[in-house]
């Protein structure tokens, strides 16, 4: 688990983020919350913390002032700004002080999930004293997901694949893209199309039957997708031979 503190002078936001966002699913533990930057700084100077999610405009010490001080102290805490102010000057200062990201209120669940999912991968690699073990773990998850897709191509979904490897769907989507360079949905489509080619080569199956076998209840949708993917229709493929991806 990566340690996390939340800093915001608005109690409703502070408590809402700390209590109701699924941090544990992403691999984070909220260890403290603060209502101003000075209290957070005092804590950070004596306690190692992996991540700080911080509002910009606060009493006593602003988020910018906190970022400047942490930068001066060469702190390894990853700092993310949370603010309702779309102000370019703030954004520029965030860049100067190596702030990791800039999240505008009101926060969207999917955006927050994606940002912290990506950050977790960075923190894992930074923290892991054994890179080979981390990469091995990453590879095992990706292999398991790909195997699941190729075994259940007919009705596979992101939710089913995520459940199979015990990950949240939002996290798996970001994770899969990060590690393979390909969207999960694109990989599923490729698996379906490859299976379709294999089945179309068997003269026993008609196009509408292949369509159903790879998860398309509507044969017209299957034909349209197949042609977009391979450049020929299923009928044309049967007549002329194997298409190229």
Buried (B, 14 or more C-beta within 10 A) or exposed (E): EBBBBBBBBEEEBBEBBBEEBEBEBBBBEBBBBBBBBBBBBEBBEEEEBBBBBBBBBBEEBBBBBBBBBBBEEEBEBBBBBBBBEEEEEBBEBBEEBEBBBBBEBEBEEEEBBBBBBBBBBEBBEEEEEEEEEBEEEBEEBBEBBBEBBBEBBEEBBBEEBBBBBEBBBBBBBBBBBBBBEEEBEEBBBBBBBBBBBEBBEEEEBEBBEBBBBBBBEEBEEBBEBBBEBBEBBBEBBBEEEEBEE
